[in-house]
């Protein structure tokens, strides 16, 4: 029997690795099904989907110069079916993670004085809070420079 790219063949799973499964197809030729070609859904552990000795239908997707076959189980299945026949896969419930975007920061001090609690505050309240934080930061900087620290990082208070 001659194998051509695009042909759908039956084969028996002869070995399973972390990255794929080896399948012996009709005629004694062996090929490999990469983990990404097993199912249309995400496959974390191949042993939960396939088992050694299982008979599967595969599509030949490429033939290397040395005769090695690249096979696909998912391409051999109709569009609605996404799991290989045989061993049933245990579906785990996927945890929906709620996406919370990071606050938009346009300048270094924005994130500290703006908060959800100040959303209903007046402009004057927000401005006085900002001024207080700015004064605190400036006094911290001035205290640091008087101790011999500088923004230049050379350890001296001279500019």
N, CA and C atoms as a LAMMPS dump frame, in Angstrom:
ITEM: TIMESTEP
0
ITEM: NUMBER OF ATOMS
477
ITEM: BOX BOUNDS ff ff ff
-5.0000000000000000e+02 5.0000000000000000e+02
-5.0000000000000000e+02 5.0000000000000000e+02
-5.0000000000000000e+02 5.0000000000000000e+02
ITEM: ATOMS id mol type element x y z
1 1 1 N 0.843 -1.185 0
2 1 2 C 0 0 0
3 1 3 C 0.89 1.251 0
4 2 1 N 0.636 2.177 -0.892
5 2 2 C 1.436 3.397 -0.956
6 2 3 C 0.77 4.483 -0.128
7 3 1 N 1.597 5.215 0.598
8 3 2 C 1.086 6.317 1.411
9 3 3 C 1.359 7.639 0.695
10 4 1 N 0.354 8.478 0.693
11 4 2 C 0.483 9.807 0.1
12 4 3 C 0.005 10.834 1.112
13 5 1 N 0.504 12.051 0.983
14 5 2 C 0.074 13.136 1.864
15 5 3 C -1.418 13.374 1.634
16 6 1 N -2.177 13.454 2.726
17 6 2 C -3.607 13.676 2.646
18 6 3 C -4.433 12.412 2.8
19 7 1 N -3.782 11.254 2.745
20 7 2 C -4.479 9.986 2.886
21 7 3 C -4.834 9.741 4.349
22 8 1 N -6.049 9.242 4.577
23 8 2 C -6.461 8.879 5.938
24 8 3 C -6.276 7.374 6.091
25 9 1 N -5.518 6.996 7.136
26 9 2 C -5.191 5.597 7.376
27 9 3 C -5.502 5.235 8.818
28 10 1 N -5.676 3.924 9.072
29 10 2 C -5.848 3.443 10.439
30 10 3 C -4.506 2.952 10.939
31 11 1 N -4.294 3.144 12.235
32 11 2 C -3.047 2.701 12.821
33 11 3 C -3.222 2.371 14.288
34 12 1 N -2.192 1.742 14.83
35 12 2 C -2.209 1.317 16.226
36 12 3 C -1.133 2.09 16.98
37 13 1 N -1.502 2.672 18.118
38 13 2 C -0.549 3.425 18.943
39 13 3 C 0.449 2.441 19.537
40 14 1 N 1.751 2.667 19.245
41 14 2 C 2.796 1.755 19.731
42 14 3 C 3.614 2.37 20.863
43 15 1 N 3.568 3.675 21.003
44 15 2 C 4.334 4.323 22.066
45 15 3 C 3.853 5.735 22.303
46 16 1 N 4.026 6.195 23.553
47 16 2 C 3.597 7.542 23.917
48 16 3 C 4.752 8.245 24.626
49 17 1 N 5.005 9.484 24.213
50 17 2 C 6.009 10.322 24.873
51 17 3 C 5.33 11.607 25.326
52 18 1 N 6.096 12.511 25.93
53 18 2 C 5.532 13.794 26.374
54 18 3 C 5.136 14.674 25.188
55 19 1 N 5.803 14.49 24.059
56 19 2 C 5.584 15.367 22.908
57 19 3 C 4.712 14.765 21.815
58 20 1 N 4.358 13.483 21.914
59 20 2 C 3.539 12.882 20.88
60 20 3 C 3.363 11.392 21.061
61 21 1 N 2.756 10.779 20.053
62 21 2 C 2.51 9.34 20.081
63 21 3 C 3.012 8.72 18.779
64 22 1 N 3.579 7.523 18.881
65 22 2 C 4.042 6.802 17.706
66 22 3 C 2.948 5.83 17.29
67 23 1 N 2.664 5.833 15.986
68 23 2 C 1.577 5.018 15.452
69 23 3 C 2.119 4.162 14.317
70 24 1 N 1.795 2.857 14.366
71 24 2 C 2.156 1.96 13.269
72 24 3 C 0.93 1.82 12.386
73 25 1 N 1.081 2.273 11.134
74 25 2 C -0.062 2.249 10.216
75 25 3 C -0.019 0.982 9.366
76 26 1 N -1.072 0.792 8.573
77 26 2 C -1.163 -0.366 7.689
78 26 3 C 0.075 -0.41 6.799
79 27 1 N 0.607 -1.58 6.607
80 27 2 C 1.8 -1.728 5.781
81 27 3 C 3.067 -1.751 6.617
82 28 1 N 2.95 -1.641 7.942
83 28 2 C 4.115 -1.735 8.812
84 28 3 C 4.915 -0.461 8.98
85 29 1 N 4.535 0.625 8.339
86 29 2 C 5.268 1.895 8.492
87 29 3 C 4.866 2.568 9.789
88 30 1 N 5.826 3.283 10.372
89 30 2 C 5.56 4 11.62
90 30 3 C 5.613 5.502 11.374
91 31 1 N 4.777 6.206 12.119
92 31 2 C 4.759 7.651 12.04
93 31 3 C 4.542 8.234 13.418
94 32 1 N 4.648 9.534 13.504
95 32 2 C 4.456 10.171 14.79
96 32 3 C 3.345 11.211 14.712
97 33 1 N 2.509 11.244 15.752
98 33 2 C 1.468 12.251 15.891
99 33 3 C 1.951 13.206 16.975
100 34 1 N 2.245 14.44 16.598
101 34 2 C 2.688 15.436 17.577
102 34 3 C 1.522 15.757 18.517
103 35 1 N 1.828 16.151 19.75
104 35 2 C 0.796 16.445 20.752
105 35 3 C -0.204 17.484 20.249
106 36 1 N 0.247 18.418 19.423
107 36 2 C -0.646 19.453 18.904
108 36 3 C -1.588 18.928 17.823
109 37 1 N -1.325 17.729 17.309
110 37 2 C -2.149 17.144 16.256
111 37 3 C -3.051 16.022 16.767
112 38 1 N -3.165 15.885 18.094
113 38 2 C -3.996 14.82 18.657
114 38 3 C -5.454 15.243 18.732
115 39 1 N -5.719 16.457 19.197
116 39 2 C -7.09 16.899 19.41
117 39 3 C -7.197 18.385 19.121
118 40 1 N -8.422 18.835 18.813
119 40 2 C -8.645 20.263 18.586
120 40 3 C -8.632 21.036 19.901
121 41 1 N -8.865 20.344 21.007
122 41 2 C -8.787 20.997 22.311
123 41 3 C -7.388 20.763 22.895
124 42 1 N -7.042 21.536 23.909
125 42 2 C -5.71 21.465 24.511
126 42 3 C -5.482 20.106 25.166
127 43 1 N -4.342 19.495 24.867
128 43 2 C -3.977 18.211 25.46
129 43 3 C -2.758 18.45 26.344
130 44 1 N -2.963 18.291 27.654
131 44 2 C -1.85 18.473 28.593
132 44 3 C -1.102 17.164 28.796
133 45 1 N -1.853 16.077 28.916
134 45 2 C -1.27 14.767 29.162
135 45 3 C -1.82 13.797 28.114
136 46 1 N -0.957 13.312 27.252
137 46 2 C -1.373 12.45 26.147
138 46 3 C -1.988 11.155 26.655
139 47 1 N -1.519 10.669 27.793
140 47 2 C -2.027 9.387 28.302
141 47 3 C -3.488 9.468 28.724
142 48 1 N -4.018 10.666 28.906
143 48 2 C -5.442 10.812 29.224
144 48 3 C -6.303 10.754 27.967
145 49 1 N -5.68 10.849 26.793
146 49 2 C -6.413 10.842 25.53
147 49 3 C -6.153 9.554 24.752
148 50 1 N -4.908 9.103 24.754
149 50 2 C -4.522 7.908 23.999
150 50 3 C -3.91 6.866 24.919
151 51 1 N -3.95 5.611 24.473
152 51 2 C -3.278 4.54 25.215
153 51 3 C -2.58 3.624 24.208
154 52 1 N -1.523 2.97 24.653
155 52 2 C -0.781 2.057 23.794
156 52 3 C -1.712 0.908 23.407
157 53 1 N -1.73 0.584 22.12
158 53 2 C -2.585 -0.473 21.607
159 53 3 C -3.892 0.036 21.019
160 54 1 N -4.199 1.293 21.266
161 54 2 C -5.445 1.88 20.752
162 54 3 C -5.356 2.046 19.237
163 55 1 N -6.445 1.769 18.541
164 55 2 C -6.51 1.949 17.089
165 55 3 C -7.105 3.324 16.805
166 56 1 N -6.412 4.105 15.979
167 56 2 C -6.849 5.468 15.663
168 56 3 C -6.801 5.691 14.158
169 57 1 N -7.595 6.668 13.702
170 57 2 C -7.522 7.099 12.31
171 57 3 C -6.623 8.312 12.252
172 58 1 N -5.706 8.319 11.306
173 58 2 C -4.751 9.418 11.167
174 58 3 C -4.719 9.884 9.717
175 59 1 N -4.386 11.131 9.563
176 59 2 C -4.176 11.692 8.23
177 59 3 C -2.679 11.909 8.071
178 60 1 N -2.142 11.521 6.938
179 60 2 C -0.721 11.741 6.672
180 60 3 C -0.557 13.2 6.258
181 61 1 N 0.184 13.964 7.066
182 61 2 C 0.342 15.391 6.758
183 61 3 C 1.676 15.707 6.092
184 62 1 N 2.673 14.822 6.27
185 62 2 C 3.927 15.004 5.526
186 62 3 C 4.73 13.709 5.562
187 63 1 N 5.578 13.573 4.545
188 63 2 C 6.483 12.427 4.455
189 63 3 C 7.88 12.993 4.255
190 64 1 N 8.769 12.697 5.198
191 64 2 C 10.147 13.189 5.11
192 64 3 C 10.922 12.404 4.058
193 65 1 N 12.095 12.933 3.663
194 65 2 C 12.925 12.277 2.648
195 65 3 C 13.351 10.883 3.084
196 66 1 N 13.529 10.69 4.397
197 66 2 C 13.945 9.381 4.889
198 66 3 C 12.754 8.44 5.117
199 67 1 N 11.545 8.871 4.745
200 67 2 C 10.36 8.023 4.831
201 67 3 C 9.562 8.167 6.11
202 68 1 N 9.99 9.006 7.039
203 68 2 C 9.254 9.195 8.283
204 68 3 C 7.952 9.933 8.007
205 69 1 N 6.89 9.473 8.676
206 69 2 C 5.575 10.053 8.46
207 69 3 C 5.199 10.988 9.614
208 70 1 N 4.63 12.131 9.269
209 70 2 C 4.028 13.021 10.259
210 70 3 C 2.532 12.83 10.13
211 71 1 N 1.883 12.464 11.242
212 71 2 C 0.468 12.122 11.221
213 71 3 C -0.343 13.097 12.061
214 72 1 N -1.646 13.162 11.769
215 72 2 C -2.553 14.006 12.528
216 72 3 C -3.85 13.258 12.771
217 73 1 N -4.222 13.156 14.047
218 73 2 C -5.506 12.543 14.394
219 73 3 C -6.619 13.564 14.224
220 74 1 N -6.357 14.807 14.661
221 74 2 C -7.421 15.82 14.608
222 74 3 C -7.813 16.18 13.18
223 75 1 N -6.889 16.134 12.23
224 75 2 C -7.227 16.446 10.847
225 75 3 C -7.977 15.315 10.161
226 76 1 N -7.913 14.116 10.733
227 76 2 C -8.616 12.975 10.157
228 76 3 C -10.063 12.91 10.62
229 77 1 N -10.427 13.718 11.606
230 77 2 C -11.774 13.695 12.168
231 77 3 C -12.655 14.732 11.489
232 78 1 N -13.97 14.475 11.463
233 78 2 C -14.891 15.5 10.96
234 78 3 C -14.809 16.748 11.832
235 79 1 N -15.242 17.884 11.324
236 79 2 C -15.115 19.154 12.042
237 79 3 C -15.765 19.158 13.415
238 80 1 N -16.884 18.509 13.598
239 80 2 C -17.576 18.545 14.882
240 80 3 C -16.937 17.684 15.943
241 81 1 N -16.17 16.682 15.561
242 81 2 C -15.595 15.733 16.505
243 81 3 C -14.168 16.151 16.825
244 82 1 N -13.833 16.219 18.114
245 82 2 C -12.501 16.705 18.449
246 82 3 C -11.671 15.712 19.229
247 83 1 N -12.229 14.565 19.626
248 83 2 C -11.483 13.601 20.425
249 83 3 C -11.289 12.318 19.634
250 84 1 N -10.146 11.663 19.805
251 84 2 C -9.958 10.387 19.13
252 84 3 C -10.907 9.343 19.689
253 85 1 N -11.233 8.352 18.848
254 85 2 C -12.127 7.305 19.312
255 85 3 C -11.353 6.398 20.255
256 86 1 N -12.063 5.787 21.187
257 86 2 C -11.398 4.886 22.125
258 86 3 C -11.48 5.433 23.529
259 87 1 N -10.345 5.553 24.169
260 87 2 C -10.285 5.982 25.563
261 87 3 C -10.883 7.376 25.722
262 88 1 N -11.811 7.519 26.65
263 88 2 C -12.442 8.822 26.848
264 88 3 C -11.571 9.691 27.723
265 89 1 N -11.542 10.933 27.394
266 89 2 C -10.73 11.904 28.119
267 89 3 C -11.548 12.484 29.252
268 90 1 N -10.899 12.636 30.395
269 90 2 C -11.552 13.258 31.539
270 90 3 C -11.399 14.762 31.41
271 91 1 N -12.515 15.435 31.169
272 91 2 C -12.461 16.885 31.032
273 91 3 C -12.452 17.53 32.404
274 92 1 N -11.508 18.429 32.604
275 92 2 C -11.458 19.19 33.85
276 92 3 C -12.17 20.5 33.603
277 93 1 N -12.85 20.971 34.632
278 93 2 C -13.507 22.264 34.485
279 93 3 C -12.425 23.33 34.425
280 94 1 N -12.538 24.174 33.439
281 94 2 C -11.568 25.262 33.323
282 94 3 C -11.971 26.391 34.241
283 95 1 N -10.994 26.944 34.898
284 95 2 C -11.252 28.04 35.81
285 95 3 C -11.245 29.332 35.012
286 96 1 N -12.341 30.056 35.102
287 96 2 C -12.41 31.347 34.422
288 96 3 C -11.711 32.381 35.278
289 97 1 N -10.691 32.985 34.749
290 97 2 C -9.985 34.026 35.483
291 97 3 C -10.544 35.366 35.066
292 98 1 N -10.835 36.162 36.047
293 98 2 C -11.396 37.471 35.768
294 98 3 C -10.248 38.413 35.411
295 99 1 N -10.36 39.071 34.282
296 99 2 C -9.33 39.99 33.833
297 99 3 C -9.556 41.342 34.486
298 100 1 N -8.539 41.786 35.178
299 100 2 C -8.592 43.104 35.793
300 100 3 C -7.435 43.914 35.216
301 101 1 N -7.725 44.91 34.398
302 101 2 C -6.635 45.674 33.798
303 101 3 C -5.885 46.482 34.849
304 102 1 N -4.606 46.649 34.622
305 102 2 C -3.785 47.455 35.521
306 102 3 C -4.182 48.917 35.369
307 103 1 N -4.071 49.686 36.44
308 103 2 C -4.427 51.1 36.32
309 103 3 C -3.469 51.809 35.373
310 104 1 N -3.998 52.741 34.611
311 104 2 C -3.177 53.477 33.656
312 104 3 C -2.347 54.507 34.415
313 105 1 N -1.041 54.422 34.252
314 105 2 C -0.125 55.33 34.937
315 105 3 C 0.558 56.173 33.874
316 106 1 N 0.349 57.486 33.94
317 106 2 C 0.965 58.366 32.95
318 106 3 C 2.206 59.054 33.497
319 107 1 N 2.285 59.175 34.815
320 107 2 C 3.486 59.72 35.433
321 107 3 C 3.723 58.978 36.737
322 108 1 N 4.94 59.015 37.266
323 108 2 C 5.279 58.191 38.415
324 108 3 C 4.373 58.364 39.631
325 109 1 N 3.824 59.537 39.875
326 109 2 C 3.035 59.745 41.074
327 109 3 C 1.56 59.462 40.921
328 110 1 N 1.097 59.164 39.698
329 110 2 C -0.335 58.994 39.456
330 110 3 C -0.961 57.887 40.292
331 111 1 N -0.307 56.749 40.374
332 111 2 C -0.941 55.616 41
333 111 3 C -1.1 55.774 42.506
334 112 1 N -0.344 56.643 43.131
335 112 2 C -0.415 56.758 44.586
336 112 3 C -1.551 57.651 45.056
337 113 1 N -1.84 58.703 44.354
338 113 2 C -2.852 59.62 44.872
339 113 3 C -4.214 59.401 44.264
340 114 1 N -4.294 58.622 43.201
341 114 2 C -5.594 58.31 42.627
342 114 3 C -6.016 56.939 43.121
343 115 1 N -7.193 56.848 43.658
344 115 2 C -7.699 55.558 44.097
345 115 3 C -9.195 55.503 43.824
346 116 1 N -9.757 54.316 43.996
347 116 2 C -11.183 54.163 43.744
348 116 3 C -12.001 54.953 44.76
349 117 1 N -11.432 55.196 45.961
350 117 2 C -12.172 55.938 46.974
351 117 3 C -12.264 57.421 46.63
352 118 1 N -11.339 57.929 45.802
353 118 2 C -11.364 59.345 45.443
354 118 3 C -12.191 59.586 44.18
355 119 1 N -12.871 58.535 43.682
356 119 2 C -13.646 58.673 42.45
357 119 3 C -14.777 59.682 42.633
358 120 1 N -15.381 59.716 43.814
359 120 2 C -16.479 60.646 44.047
360 120 3 C -16.01 61.942 44.703
361 121 1 N -14.73 62.073 44.988
362 121 2 C -14.21 63.255 45.662
363 121 3 C -14.137 64.431 44.688
364 122 1 N -14.173 65.619 45.252
365 122 2 C -14.097 66.809 44.408
366 122 3 C -12.655 67.03 43.949
367 123 1 N -12.515 67.882 42.968
368 123 2 C -11.193 68.196 42.447
369 123 3 C -10.304 68.802 43.522
370 124 1 N -10.868 69.657 44.348
371 124 2 C -10.091 70.311 45.4
372 124 3 C -9.558 69.287 46.406
373 125 1 N -10.387 68.294 46.758
374 125 2 C -9.942 67.255 47.691
375 125 3 C -8.791 66.447 47.095
376 126 1 N -8.935 66.085 45.83
377 126 2 C -7.878 65.314 45.178
378 126 3 C -6.608 66.138 45.065
379 127 1 N -6.745 67.445 44.766
380 127 2 C -5.573 68.299 44.635
381 127 3 C -4.865 68.458 45.974
382 128 1 N -5.598 68.624 47.068
383 128 2 C -4.947 68.777 48.371
384 128 3 C -4.234 67.48 48.767
385 129 1 N -4.833 66.336 48.449
386 129 2 C -4.187 65.049 48.737
387 129 3 C -2.891 64.916 47.928
388 130 1 N -2.947 65.31 46.662
389 130 2 C -1.762 65.255 45.808
390 130 3 C -0.656 66.168 46.343
391 131 1 N -1.017 67.386 46.757
392 131 2 C -0.02 68.324 47.285
393 131 3 C 0.633 67.778 48.543
394 132 1 N -0.162 67.175 49.422
395 132 2 C 0.387 66.622 50.66
396 132 3 C 1.386 65.518 50.349
397 133 1 N 1.021 64.603 49.436
398 133 2 C 1.941 63.531 49.065
399 133 3 C 3.204 64.086 48.413
400 134 1 N 3.047 65.113 47.597
401 134 2 C 4.207 65.716 46.938
402 134 3 C 5.146 66.348 47.955
403 135 1 N 4.559 67.044 48.925
404 135 2 C 5.387 67.661 49.972
405 135 3 C 6.103 66.604 50.789
406 136 1 N 5.424 65.516 51.107
407 136 2 C 6.069 64.428 51.855
408 136 3 C 7.233 63.838 51.065
409 137 1 N 7.031 63.635 49.796
410 137 2 C 8.1 63.078 48.961
411 137 3 C 9.283 64.038 48.863
412 138 1 N 8.987 65.32 48.697
413 138 2 C 10.074 66.314 48.599
414 138 3 C 10.862 66.367 49.901
415 139 1 N 10.172 66.319 51.041
416 139 2 C 10.901 66.364 52.309
417 139 3 C 11.751 65.111 52.478
418 140 1 N 11.255 63.957 52.027
419 140 2 C 12.061 62.733 52.075
420 140 3 C 13.301 62.868 51.202
421 141 1 N 13.144 63.447 50.022
422 141 2 C 14.287 63.641 49.131
423 141 3 C 15.305 64.585 49.741
424 142 1 N 14.818 65.677 50.325
425 142 2 C 15.735 66.645 50.931
426 142 3 C 16.476 66.032 52.104
427 143 1 N 15.769 65.238 52.92
428 143 2 C 16.426 64.573 54.036
429 143 3 C 17.497 63.619 53.532
430 144 1 N 17.235 62.911 52.445
431 144 2 C 18.193 61.972 51.877
432 144 3 C 19.433 62.67 51.361
433 145 1 N 19.273 63.84 50.741
434 145 2 C 20.423 64.571 50.205
435 145 3 C 21.281 65.13 51.331
436 146 1 N 20.674 65.512 52.441
437 146 2 C 21.454 66.058 53.542
438 146 3 C 22.273 64.97 54.222
439 147 1 N 21.895 63.7 54.057
440 147 2 C 22.655 62.603 54.649
441 147 3 C 23.789 62.145 53.739
442 148 1 N 23.952 62.771 52.613
443 148 2 C 25.039 62.378 51.721
444 148 3 C 24.574 61.548 50.537
445 149 1 N 23.3 61.353 50.406
446 149 2 C 22.776 60.632 49.254
447 149 3 C 22.422 61.627 48.166
448 150 1 N 22.541 61.183 46.949
449 150 2 C 22.117 62.051 45.858
450 150 3 C 21.375 61.214 44.829
451 151 1 N 20.691 61.9 43.96
452 151 2 C 19.977 61.192 42.9
453 151 3 C 20.949 60.597 41.885
454 152 1 N 22.122 61.127 41.848
455 152 2 C 23.116 60.638 40.887
456 152 3 C 23.686 59.298 41.332
457 153 1 N 23.53 58.943 42.589
458 153 2 C 23.975 57.643 43.059
459 153 3 C 25.445 57.56 43.389
460 154 1 N 26.145 58.695 43.449
461 154 2 C 27.577 58.63 43.725
462 154 3 C 27.884 58.779 45.226
463 155 1 N 26.859 58.887 46.065
464 155 2 C 27.078 58.914 47.499
465 155 3 C 27.429 60.271 48.078
466 156 1 N 27.541 61.302 47.253
467 156 2 C 27.884 62.601 47.8
468 156 3 C 26.691 63.529 47.663
469 157 1 N 26.577 64.488 48.587
470 157 2 C 25.469 65.415 48.563
471 157 3 C 25.745 66.602 47.655
472 158 1 N 26.937 66.666 47.088
473 158 2 C 27.284 67.809 46.222
474 158 3 C 26.774 67.581 44.812
475 159 1 N 26.425 68.679 44.152
476 159 2 C 25.938 68.564 42.766
477 159 3 C 26.91 69.146 41.786
